[in-house]
């Protein structure tokens, strides 16, 4: 058995991305009542979207939509084949994000799925996944995809597999660390060492 180490330059981060899919609609699942609800955002403006994206993803170094050009992001957010939902708490505060992408024929990609970190580990993720799968599996859909990486909550990969997804591929992604550019505060994602 051989192993190989790949150096990561200073100022960069490396993550292992796992691609997962579901080929069959899951059967009915018991749903426990939760004090959350989904609200469809039809064509949200960039600033509103990025605010929620930051709230949910900044602790895990989500930043792809923060560096995206405004026109490119607006094209996604206004595409009728992309459905965006905010997760609301009982007071109507936006505490989660669900984005479903139907732009590829017969497929749905769960492009973004998350709750603010304070809500993880309380069973709300299972509720949100139930909502996501109920919305994703519609007439003509043959495959639902999702991706996770080692920058996400360490329980994410196991969670997706427990929900019925199967891992299909793995890649290593190298990225410039957004904390060094000022895009994300330096104290975010303490689980990922900052090497500048």
N, CA and C atoms as a LAMMPS dump frame, in Angstrom:
ITEM: TIMESTEP
0
ITEM: NUMBER OF ATOMS
588
ITEM: BOX BOUNDS ff ff ff
-5.0000000000000000e+02 5.0000000000000000e+02
-5.0000000000000000e+02 5.0000000000000000e+02
-5.0000000000000000e+02 5.0000000000000000e+02
ITEM: ATOMS id mol type element x y z
1 1 1 N 0.854 -1.177 0
2 1 2 C 0 0 0
3 1 3 C 0.894 1.233 0
4 2 1 N 0.653 2.122 -0.94
5 2 2 C 1.453 3.343 -0.997
6 2 3 C 0.579 4.53 -0.624
7 3 1 N 1.229 5.55 -0.117
8 3 2 C 0.517 6.791 0.196
9 3 3 C 1.313 7.946 -0.363
10 4 1 N 0.642 9.057 -0.502
11 4 2 C 1.282 10.213 -1.103
12 4 3 C 0.732 11.456 -0.419
13 5 1 N 1.604 12.341 -0.041
14 5 2 C 1.196 13.616 0.521
15 5 3 C 1.309 14.685 -0.555
16 6 1 N 0.284 15.52 -0.663
17 6 2 C 0.289 16.611 -1.622
18 6 3 C 0.439 17.921 -0.857
19 7 1 N 1.478 18.671 -1.135
20 7 2 C 1.655 19.919 -0.392
21 7 3 C 0.573 20.945 -0.743
22 8 1 N 0.185 21.714 0.245
23 8 2 C -0.78 22.791 0.072
24 8 3 C -0.039 24.086 0.355
25 9 1 N -0.048 24.983 -0.603
26 9 2 C 0.701 26.236 -0.447
27 9 3 C 0.14 27.07 0.686
28 10 1 N 1.011 27.885 1.27
29 10 2 C 0.568 28.818 2.291
30 10 3 C -0.498 29.727 1.687
31 11 1 N -1.515 30.013 2.476
32 11 2 C -2.597 30.855 1.989
33 11 3 C -3.709 30.08 1.307
34 12 1 N -3.514 28.77 1.185
35 12 2 C -4.556 27.942 0.582
36 12 3 C -5.099 26.958 1.614
37 13 1 N -6.272 26.435 1.303
38 13 2 C -6.852 25.348 2.078
39 13 3 C -7.182 24.217 1.116
40 14 1 N -7.178 23.015 1.631
41 14 2 C -7.524 21.842 0.825
42 14 3 C -8.71 21.157 1.477
43 15 1 N -9.584 20.656 0.657
44 15 2 C -10.746 19.929 1.17
45 15 3 C -11.016 18.726 0.289
46 16 1 N -11.509 17.683 0.906
47 16 2 C -11.923 16.498 0.156
48 16 3 C -13.423 16.622 -0.07
49 17 1 N -13.821 16.643 -1.325
50 17 2 C -15.23 16.771 -1.709
51 17 3 C -15.761 15.384 -2.032
52 18 1 N -16.899 15.035 -1.432
53 18 2 C -17.56 13.765 -1.728
54 18 3 C -18.866 14.051 -2.445
55 19 1 N -19.05 13.419 -3.59
56 19 2 C -20.266 13.556 -4.385
57 19 3 C -21.168 12.372 -4.054
58 20 1 N -22.441 12.667 -3.799
59 20 2 C -23.405 11.622 -3.435
60 20 3 C -24.643 11.735 -4.31
61 21 1 N -25.357 10.625 -4.429
62 21 2 C -26.588 10.63 -5.199
63 21 3 C -27.611 9.68 -4.595
64 22 1 N -28.856 9.913 -4.976
65 22 2 C -29.965 9.046 -4.623
66 22 3 C -30.693 8.763 -5.934
67 23 1 N -30.896 7.481 -6.239
68 23 2 C -31.509 7.094 -7.513
69 23 3 C -32.981 6.716 -7.392
70 24 1 N -33.461 6.536 -6.171
71 24 2 C -34.855 6.141 -5.97
72 24 3 C -35.481 7.016 -4.896
73 25 1 N -36.714 7.372 -5.141
74 25 2 C -37.446 8.165 -4.149
75 25 3 C -37.554 7.358 -2.853
76 26 1 N -37.183 7.944 -1.721
77 26 2 C -37.307 7.2 -0.462
78 26 3 C -38.772 7.049 -0.061
79 27 1 N -39.033 6.029 0.732
80 27 2 C -40.386 5.812 1.237
81 27 3 C -40.746 6.842 2.295
82 28 1 N -41.99 6.833 2.73
83 28 2 C -42.416 7.779 3.763
84 28 3 C -41.605 7.596 5.045
85 29 1 N -41.333 8.702 5.708
86 29 2 C -40.583 8.667 6.959
87 29 3 C -41.398 9.334 8.041
88 30 1 N -41.218 8.887 9.265
89 30 2 C -41.893 9.611 10.344
90 30 3 C -41.314 11.012 10.456
91 31 1 N -42.16 11.981 10.627
92 31 2 C -41.717 13.369 10.733
93 31 3 C -42.136 13.895 12.09
94 32 1 N -41.152 14.265 12.877
95 32 2 C -41.503 14.839 14.17
96 32 3 C -41.794 16.318 13.985
97 33 1 N -42.728 16.849 14.741
98 33 2 C -43.045 18.266 14.598
99 33 3 C -41.856 19.126 15.028
100 34 1 N -41.608 20.147 14.273
101 34 2 C -40.537 21.096 14.613
102 34 3 C -41.104 22.511 14.526
103 35 1 N -40.504 23.445 15.226
104 35 2 C -41.012 24.82 15.201
105 35 3 C -40.428 25.639 14.049
106 36 1 N -40.134 24.988 12.939
107 36 2 C -39.532 25.655 11.787
108 36 3 C -40.467 25.528 10.592
109 37 1 N -40.26 26.399 9.612
110 37 2 C -41.019 26.286 8.367
111 37 3 C -40.167 26.802 7.215
112 38 1 N -40.533 26.366 6.017
113 38 2 C -39.838 26.819 4.813
114 38 3 C -40.607 27.974 4.18
115 39 1 N -39.872 28.922 3.654
116 39 2 C -40.479 30.015 2.896
117 39 3 C -39.751 30.102 1.558
118 40 1 N -40.489 29.971 0.481
119 40 2 C -39.902 30.06 -0.856
120 40 3 C -39.499 31.494 -1.143
121 41 1 N -38.27 31.657 -1.593
122 41 2 C -37.777 32.964 -2.039
123 41 3 C -37.764 32.932 -3.554
124 42 1 N -38.638 33.657 -4.186
125 42 2 C -38.617 33.724 -5.645
126 42 3 C -37.724 34.881 -6.053
127 43 1 N -36.636 34.558 -6.715
128 43 2 C -35.693 35.558 -7.229
129 43 3 C -35.271 36.562 -6.166
130 44 1 N -34.657 36.099 -5.065
131 44 2 C -34.193 37.054 -4.061
132 44 3 C -33.068 37.913 -4.622
133 45 1 N -32.924 39.124 -4.084
134 45 2 C -31.805 39.937 -4.56
135 45 3 C -30.506 39.393 -3.963
136 46 1 N -29.407 39.74 -4.597
137 46 2 C -28.104 39.205 -4.216
138 46 3 C -27.773 39.455 -2.757
139 47 1 N -28.021 40.676 -2.27
140 47 2 C -27.643 41.012 -0.893
141 47 3 C -28.423 40.187 0.118
142 48 1 N -29.712 40.036 -0.091
143 48 2 C -30.54 39.247 0.826
144 48 3 C -30.056 37.798 0.854
145 49 1 N -29.813 37.248 -0.321
146 49 2 C -29.339 35.876 -0.418
147 49 3 C -27.99 35.714 0.27
148 50 1 N -27.045 36.601 -0.02
149 50 2 C -25.703 36.473 0.553
150 50 3 C -25.713 36.636 2.071
151 51 1 N -26.635 37.433 2.596
152 51 2 C -26.727 37.585 4.048
153 51 3 C -27.071 36.251 4.698
154 52 1 N -28.077 35.559 4.156
155 52 2 C -28.439 34.258 4.717
156 52 3 C -27.351 33.224 4.442
157 53 1 N -26.777 33.255 3.274
158 53 2 C -25.686 32.344 2.917
159 53 3 C -24.543 32.474 3.925
160 54 1 N -24.202 33.707 4.28
161 54 2 C -23.151 33.936 5.283
162 54 3 C -23.574 33.402 6.648
163 55 1 N -24.793 33.695 7.041
164 55 2 C -25.265 33.283 8.368
165 55 3 C -25.161 31.769 8.532
166 56 1 N -25.513 31.044 7.5
167 56 2 C -25.49 29.583 7.569
168 56 3 C -24.096 29.029 7.311
169 57 1 N -23.404 29.552 6.312
170 57 2 C -22.186 28.907 5.842
171 57 3 C -20.861 29.477 6.275
172 58 1 N -20.832 30.71 6.757
173 58 2 C -19.557 31.322 7.109
174 58 3 C -18.755 30.502 8.129
175 59 1 N -19.403 29.915 9.15
176 59 2 C -18.629 29.113 10.093
177 59 3 C -17.935 27.908 9.459
178 60 1 N -18.395 27.498 8.261
179 60 2 C -17.811 26.346 7.564
180 60 3 C -17.008 26.78 6.343
181 61 1 N -16.771 28.067 6.225
182 61 2 C -16.011 28.649 5.107
183 61 3 C -16.723 28.528 3.771
184 62 1 N -18.05 28.573 3.771
185 62 2 C -18.742 28.694 2.495
186 62 3 C -18.412 30.078 1.942
187 63 1 N -17.937 30.136 0.724
188 63 2 C -17.676 31.453 0.156
189 63 3 C -17.835 31.523 -1.351
190 64 1 N -18.201 30.429 -1.995
191 64 2 C -18.3 30.438 -3.456
192 64 3 C -19.278 31.496 -3.958
193 65 1 N -20.391 31.683 -3.278
194 65 2 C -21.384 32.655 -3.723
195 65 3 C -21.008 34.084 -3.31
196 66 1 N -20.022 34.22 -2.426
197 66 2 C -19.579 35.559 -2.027
198 66 3 C -18.61 36.152 -3.047
199 67 1 N -17.84 35.304 -3.707
200 67 2 C -16.871 35.788 -4.696
201 67 3 C -17.441 35.796 -6.108
202 68 1 N -18.606 35.217 -6.27
203 68 2 C -19.237 35.164 -7.588
204 68 3 C -19.64 36.57 -8.028
205 69 1 N -19.431 36.876 -9.284
206 69 2 C -19.84 38.179 -9.824
207 69 3 C -21.342 38.359 -9.639
208 70 1 N -21.763 39.587 -9.392
209 70 2 C -23.175 39.875 -9.14
210 70 3 C -24.077 39.375 -10.262
211 71 1 N -23.672 39.592 -11.491
212 71 2 C -24.516 39.183 -12.624
213 71 3 C -24.643 37.667 -12.682
214 72 1 N -23.555 36.955 -12.402
215 72 2 C -23.59 35.49 -12.434
216 72 3 C -24.485 34.956 -11.315
217 73 1 N -24.38 35.548 -10.123
218 73 2 C -25.231 35.109 -9.016
219 73 3 C -26.695 35.414 -9.323
220 74 1 N -26.98 36.609 -9.813
221 74 2 C -28.361 36.979 -10.133
222 74 3 C -28.949 36.038 -11.182
223 75 1 N -28.121 35.591 -12.124
224 75 2 C -28.609 34.667 -13.154
225 75 3 C -29.067 33.351 -12.53
226 76 1 N -28.367 32.895 -11.497
227 76 2 C -28.773 31.662 -10.806
228 76 3 C -30.038 31.907 -9.991
229 77 1 N -30.032 32.994 -9.223
230 77 2 C -31.136 33.257 -8.302
231 77 3 C -32.457 33.534 -9.016
232 78 1 N -32.386 34.003 -10.248
233 78 2 C -33.601 34.317 -11
234 78 3 C -33.971 33.226 -12.004
235 79 1 N -33.156 32.179 -12.09
236 79 2 C -33.448 31.093 -13.02
237 79 3 C -34.672 30.324 -12.519
238 80 1 N -35.689 30.152 -13.353
239 80 2 C -36.893 29.436 -12.896
240 80 3 C -36.642 27.975 -12.528
241 81 1 N -35.509 27.42 -12.929
242 81 2 C -35.184 26.032 -12.596
243 81 3 C -34.413 25.923 -11.279
244 82 1 N -34.213 27.031 -10.589
245 82 2 C -33.545 27.039 -9.279
246 82 3 C -34.566 27.506 -8.25
247 83 1 N -34.737 26.717 -7.209
248 83 2 C -35.701 27.052 -6.159
249 83 3 C -34.954 27.263 -4.842
250 84 1 N -35.189 28.421 -4.234
251 84 2 C -34.49 28.8 -3.013
252 84 3 C -35.515 28.96 -1.899
253 85 1 N -35.171 28.389 -0.751
254 85 2 C -36.039 28.456 0.42
255 85 3 C -35.232 28.923 1.619
256 86 1 N -35.831 29.795 2.408
257 86 2 C -35.278 30.147 3.709
258 86 3 C -35.987 29.292 4.746
259 87 1 N -35.236 28.846 5.741
260 87 2 C -35.834 28.162 6.893
261 87 3 C -36.081 29.241 7.94
262 88 1 N -37.317 29.309 8.417
263 88 2 C -37.689 30.338 9.386
264 88 3 C -37.971 29.711 10.744
265 89 1 N -37.565 30.429 11.795
266 89 2 C -37.912 29.991 13.148
267 89 3 C -39.29 30.552 13.506
268 90 1 N -39.822 30.269 14.694
269 90 2 C -41.183 30.728 15.021
270 90 3 C -41.369 32.248 14.964
271 91 1 N -40.277 33.005 15.11
272 91 2 C -40.381 34.462 15.043
273 91 3 C -40.219 34.99 13.62
274 92 1 N -40.007 34.084 12.673
275 92 2 C -39.819 34.5 11.286
276 92 3 C -38.39 34.86 10.938
277 93 1 N -37.458 34.527 11.832
278 93 2 C -36.04 34.821 11.575
279 93 3 C -35.471 33.727 10.682
280 94 1 N -34.713 34.132 9.68
281 94 2 C -34.127 33.194 8.712
282 94 3 C -32.919 32.507 9.336
283 95 1 N -33.032 31.187 9.523
284 95 2 C -31.978 30.452 10.211
285 95 3 C -31.475 29.243 9.401
286 96 1 N -31.875 29.134 8.157
287 96 2 C -31.413 28.034 7.324
288 96 3 C -31.64 28.32 5.861
289 97 1 N -30.961 27.548 5.025
290 97 2 C -31.007 27.743 3.579
291 97 3 C -31.144 26.393 2.888
292 98 1 N -32.038 26.33 1.922
293 98 2 C -32.196 25.168 1.054
294 98 3 C -32.277 25.673 -0.374
295 99 1 N -31.409 25.164 -1.208
296 99 2 C -31.408 25.558 -2.624
297 99 3 C -31.434 24.307 -3.487
298 100 1 N -32.441 24.204 -4.338
299 100 2 C -32.612 23.064 -5.233
300 100 3 C -32.404 23.522 -6.667
301 101 1 N -31.566 22.805 -7.381
302 101 2 C -31.196 23.169 -8.751
303 101 3 C -31.694 22.082 -9.706
304 102 1 N -32.654 22.451 -10.542
305 102 2 C -33.254 21.519 -11.511
306 102 3 C -32.774 21.814 -12.935
307 103 1 N -31.646 22.499 -13.097
308 103 2 C -31.236 22.916 -14.441
309 103 3 C -30.769 21.769 -15.317
310 104 1 N -30.369 20.646 -14.745
311 104 2 C -30.005 19.492 -15.564
312 104 3 C -31.223 18.595 -15.716
313 105 1 N -31.54 18.182 -16.931
314 105 2 C -32.735 17.359 -17.151
315 105 3 C -32.733 16.104 -16.291
316 106 1 N -33.87 15.786 -15.721
317 106 2 C -34.15 14.591 -14.92
318 106 3 C -33.342 14.516 -13.616
319 107 1 N -32.733 15.643 -13.21
320 107 2 C -31.929 15.643 -11.994
321 107 3 C -32.276 16.831 -11.116
322 108 1 N -32.051 16.642 -9.826
323 108 2 C -32.121 17.745 -8.875
324 108 3 C -30.838 17.716 -8.058
325 109 1 N -30.18 18.823 -7.989
326 109 2 C -29.022 18.952 -7.112
327 109 3 C -29.438 19.761 -5.889
328 110 1 N -29.181 19.213 -4.719
329 110 2 C -29.34 19.998 -3.501
330 110 3 C -28.069 20.836 -3.411
331 111 1 N -28.142 22.049 -3.959
332 111 2 C -26.954 22.883 -4.118
333 111 3 C -26.458 23.427 -2.782
334 112 1 N -27.386 23.861 -1.939
335 112 2 C -27.035 24.33 -0.599
336 112 3 C -28.085 23.837 0.377
337 113 1 N -27.602 23.37 1.516
338 113 2 C -28.455 22.769 2.527
339 113 3 C -27.799 23.054 3.867
340 114 1 N -28.442 23.82 4.713
341 114 2 C -27.819 24.062 6.005
342 114 3 C -28.661 24.897 6.938
343 115 1 N -28.333 24.755 8.203
344 115 2 C -28.932 25.527 9.279
345 115 3 C -27.807 26.238 10.022
346 116 1 N -28.137 27.282 10.743
347 116 2 C -27.107 27.943 11.528
348 116 3 C -26.521 26.925 12.504
349 117 1 N -25.232 27.027 12.815
350 117 2 C -24.581 26.005 13.649
351 117 3 C -25.245 25.77 15.003
352 118 1 N -25.897 26.773 15.563
353 118 2 C -26.536 26.617 16.869
354 118 3 C -27.664 25.589 16.84
355 119 1 N -28.172 25.247 15.652
356 119 2 C -29.287 24.306 15.535
357 119 3 C -28.858 22.891 15.168
358 120 1 N -27.574 22.685 14.905
359 120 2 C -27.151 21.35 14.493
360 120 3 C -27.201 20.391 15.679
361 121 1 N -27.421 19.125 15.366
362 121 2 C -27.452 18.092 16.383
363 121 3 C -28.76 17.989 17.15
364 122 1 N -29.807 18.682 16.699
365 122 2 C -31.081 18.668 17.411
366 122 3 C -32.205 17.99 16.61
367 123 1 N -31.844 17.361 15.502
368 123 2 C -32.844 16.679 14.693
369 123 3 C -33.483 17.549 13.622
370 124 1 N -33.131 18.828 13.58
371 124 2 C -33.732 19.713 12.588
372 124 3 C -33.215 19.403 11.18
373 125 1 N -31.999 18.882 11.085
374 125 2 C -31.455 18.528 9.774
375 125 3 C -32.269 17.435 9.103
376 126 1 N -32.73 16.463 9.88
377 126 2 C -33.564 15.391 9.312
378 126 3 C -34.883 15.954 8.797
379 127 1 N -35.443 16.89 9.549
380 127 2 C -36.677 17.548 9.086
381 127 3 C -36.417 18.278 7.771
382 128 1 N -35.318 19.041 7.724
383 128 2 C -35.016 19.806 6.517
384 128 3 C -34.754 18.884 5.337
385 129 1 N -34.062 17.772 5.577
386 129 2 C -33.823 16.829 4.478
387 129 3 C -35.131 16.221 4.001
388 130 1 N -36.046 15.937 4.91
389 130 2 C -37.355 15.438 4.495
390 130 3 C -38.064 16.435 3.591
391 131 1 N -37.973 17.711 3.95
392 131 2 C -38.562 18.758 3.108
393 131 3 C -37.865 18.806 1.75
394 132 1 N -36.528 18.742 1.777
395 132 2 C -35.752 18.821 0.535
396 132 3 C -36.104 17.672 -0.413
397 133 1 N -36.163 16.463 0.127
398 133 2 C -36.449 15.308 -0.727
399 133 3 C -37.888 15.328 -1.228
400 134 1 N -38.805 15.802 -0.396
401 134 2 C -40.192 15.92 -0.847
402 134 3 C -40.328 16.894 -2.009
403 135 1 N -39.532 17.958 -1.992
404 135 2 C -39.561 18.953 -3.072
405 135 3 C -38.754 18.5 -4.293
406 136 1 N -37.674 17.755 -4.041
407 136 2 C -36.779 17.348 -5.138
408 136 3 C -37.385 16.255 -6.001
409 137 1 N -37.997 15.241 -5.356
410 137 2 C -38.536 14.113 -6.097
411 137 3 C -39.902 14.476 -6.653
412 138 1 N -39.896 14.936 -7.86
413 138 2 C -41.142 15.284 -8.554
414 138 3 C -41.156 14.569 -9.887
415 139 1 N -42.202 14.703 -10.615
416 139 2 C -42.337 14.006 -11.897
417 139 3 C -41.125 14.27 -12.779
418 140 1 N -40.566 13.21 -13.321
419 140 2 C -39.455 13.323 -14.259
420 140 3 C -38.08 13.294 -13.616
421 141 1 N -37.994 13.349 -12.292
422 141 2 C -36.684 13.33 -11.632
423 141 3 C -36.241 11.884 -11.439
424 142 1 N -35.015 11.588 -11.887
425 142 2 C -34.464 10.24 -11.781
426 142 3 C -33.285 10.155 -10.823
427 143 1 N -32.733 11.321 -10.464
428 143 2 C -31.562 11.314 -9.581
429 143 3 C -31.525 12.614 -8.792
430 144 1 N -31.242 12.502 -7.484
431 144 2 C -31.028 13.669 -6.63
432 144 3 C -29.579 13.613 -6.164
433 145 1 N -28.881 14.722 -6.32
434 145 2 C -27.455 14.78 -5.979
435 145 3 C -27.221 15.771 -4.849
436 146 1 N -26.137 15.536 -4.106
437 146 2 C -25.683 16.472 -3.081
438 146 3 C -24.173 16.286 -2.957
439 147 1 N -23.498 17.3 -2.476
440 147 2 C -22.048 17.245 -2.307
441 147 3 C -21.714 17.756 -0.91
442 148 1 N -20.674 17.207 -0.334
443 148 2 C -20.184 17.725 0.943
444 148 3 C -18.671 17.672 0.912
445 149 1 N -18.058 18.348 1.855
446 149 2 C -16.596 18.369 1.891
447 149 3 C -16.125 18.387 3.338
448 150 1 N -14.827 18.235 3.503
449 150 2 C -14.257 18.166 4.84
450 150 3 C -14.228 19.519 5.544
451 151 1 N -14.659 20.578 4.885
452 151 2 C -14.819 21.861 5.564
453 151 3 C -16.184 21.947 6.25
454 152 1 N -17.138 21.1 5.832
455 152 2 C -18.478 21.096 6.424
456 152 3 C -18.431 20.511 7.833
457 153 1 N -19.578 20.555 8.496
458 153 2 C -19.721 19.889 9.783
459 153 3 C -19.235 18.452 9.622
460 154 1 N -18.393 17.963 10.536
461 154 2 C -17.849 16.611 10.381
462 154 3 C -18.914 15.515 10.326
463 155 1 N -20.126 15.807 10.757
464 155 2 C -21.208 14.816 10.713
465 155 3 C -21.952 14.815 9.382
466 156 1 N -21.641 15.756 8.493
467 156 2 C -22.433 15.923 7.267
468 156 3 C -22.413 14.678 6.381
469 157 1 N -21.249 14.127 6.123
470 157 2 C -21.168 12.978 5.221
471 157 3 C -21.973 11.799 5.771
472 158 1 N -21.808 11.485 7.03
473 158 2 C -22.571 10.401 7.642
474 158 3 C -24.066 10.673 7.621
475 159 1 N -24.428 11.937 7.807
476 159 2 C -25.843 12.321 7.767
477 159 3 C -26.44 12.036 6.398
478 160 1 N -25.75 12.451 5.337
479 160 2 C -26.279 12.236 3.988
480 160 3 C -26.416 10.74 3.685
481 161 1 N -25.446 9.953 4.096
482 161 2 C -25.511 8.512 3.857
483 161 3 C -26.686 7.908 4.638
484 162 1 N -26.867 8.346 5.886
485 162 2 C -27.985 7.851 6.699
486 162 3 C -29.331 8.24 6.093
487 163 1 N -29.37 9.32 5.323
488 163 2 C -30.606 9.772 4.694
489 163 3 C -30.903 9.022 3.397
490 164 1 N -29.971 8.154 2.967
491 164 2 C -30.216 7.338 1.778
492 164 3 C -29.356 7.669 0.572
493 165 1 N -28.426 8.603 0.714
494 165 2 C -27.531 8.923 -0.398
495 165 3 C -26.372 7.931 -0.439
496 166 1 N -25.84 7.724 -1.634
497 166 2 C -24.68 6.859 -1.845
498 166 3 C -23.544 7.691 -2.411
499 167 1 N -22.357 7.527 -1.857
500 167 2 C -21.19 8.246 -2.371
501 167 3 C -20.8 7.668 -3.727
502 168 1 N -20.512 8.559 -4.682
503 168 2 C -20.176 8.113 -6.04
504 168 3 C -18.798 8.563 -6.508
505 169 1 N -18.255 9.618 -5.908
506 169 2 C -16.956 10.118 -6.357
507 169 3 C -16.349 10.993 -5.265
508 170 1 N -15.036 11.186 -5.365
509 170 2 C -14.322 12.004 -4.4
510 170 3 C -13.267 12.813 -5.146
511 171 1 N -13.091 14.056 -4.729
512 171 2 C -12.086 14.937 -5.336
513 171 3 C -11.409 15.752 -4.243
514 172 1 N -10.213 16.22 -4.539
515 172 2 C -9.532 17.163 -3.657
516 172 3 C -9.625 18.532 -4.313
517 173 1 N -10.069 19.513 -3.544
518 173 2 C -10.193 20.879 -4.051
519 173 3 C -9.243 21.783 -3.275
520 174 1 N -8.473 22.571 -3.998
521 174 2 C -7.571 23.559 -3.398
522 174 3 C -8.159 24.946 -3.619
523 175 1 N -8.203 25.733 -2.554
524 175 2 C -8.835 27.05 -2.605
525 175 3 C -7.97 28.072 -1.891
526 176 1 N -8.036 29.316 -2.345
527 176 2 C -7.413 30.394 -1.587
528 176 3 C -8.231 30.602 -0.322
529 177 1 N -7.568 30.709 0.824
530 177 2 C -8.285 30.84 2.091
531 177 3 C -8.969 32.205 2.138
532 178 1 N -10.316 32.239 2.21
533 178 2 C -11.031 33.516 2.172
534 178 3 C -10.823 34.368 3.423
535 179 1 N -10.286 33.781 4.476
536 179 2 C -10.01 34.56 5.692
537 179 3 C -8.797 35.459 5.509
538 180 1 N -7.926 35.112 4.566
539 180 2 C -6.725 35.921 4.331
540 180 3 C -6.996 37.094 3.401
541 181 1 N -8.096 37.041 2.68
542 181 2 C -8.45 38.144 1.783
543 181 3 C -9.396 39.135 2.451
544 182 1 N -9.893 38.776 3.651
545 182 2 C -10.845 39.636 4.345
546 182 3 C -12.287 39.362 3.961
547 183 1 N -12.506 38.402 3.097
548 183 2 C -13.871 38.068 2.684
549 183 3 C -14.68 37.49 3.843
550 184 1 N -14.015 36.696 4.659
551 184 2 C -14.614 36.071 5.832
552 184 3 C -13.717 36.409 7.023
553 185 1 N -14.289 36.708 8.19
554 185 2 C -13.46 37.044 9.355
555 185 3 C -12.461 35.939 9.698
556 186 1 N -11.307 36.331 10.197
557 186 2 C -10.232 35.381 10.491
558 186 3 C -10.59 34.397 11.589
559 187 1 N -11.537 34.73 12.45
560 187 2 C -11.882 33.816 13.546
561 187 3 C -12.919 32.764 13.129
562 188 1 N -13.373 32.772 11.877
563 188 2 C -14.315 31.759 11.413
564 188 3 C -13.601 30.442 11.185
565 189 1 N -14.348 29.373 11.3
566 189 2 C -13.862 28.014 11.018
567 189 3 C -12.568 27.692 11.759
568 190 1 N -12.578 27.784 13.092
569 190 2 C -11.352 27.477 13.836
570 190 3 C -10.894 26.028 13.663
571 191 1 N -11.778 25.161 13.155
572 191 2 C -11.389 23.767 12.902
573 191 3 C -10.474 23.636 11.686
574 192 1 N -10.311 24.724 10.922
575 192 2 C -9.412 24.738 9.767
576 192 3 C -8.283 25.71 10.083
577 193 1 N -7.066 25.199 10.374
578 193 2 C -5.974 26.107 10.741
579 193 3 C -5.702 27.156 9.666
580 194 1 N -5.467 28.361 10.123
581 194 2 C -5.141 29.467 9.235
582 194 3 C -3.633 29.498 9.058
583 195 1 N -3.164 29.233 7.846
584 195 2 C -1.729 29.22 7.565
585 195 3 C -1.48 30.251 6.471
586 196 1 N -1.078 31.433 6.875
587 196 2 C -0.903 32.524 5.92
588 196 3 C 0.516 32.738 5.502
